[in-house]
Amino acid sequence: MARTVAVQYVGPHDEVLVPAIGATVKRGQSLEVSADVAGVGPSEGDLGSGLLAQPSNWQPAPAGEEG
């Protein structure tokens, strides 16, 4: 089974559509996505990938708030 990662939408809009998973997510909502969709946040010399490459919009979900 593919590894999943819990991410939380923290961006400025009330809700957004995530086409990669076909879901609408409200601000503050957490959800489980594949590791490929979650990606990694930016670091020195690397822009990152996936949702986590947008740290002003997506963050790793706080523990216990998955799904």
Secondary structure, 3 states (H helix, E strand, C coil): CCCEEEEEECCCCCEEEECCCCEEEECCCEEEEEHHHHCECCECCECCECHHHCCCCEEECCCCCCC
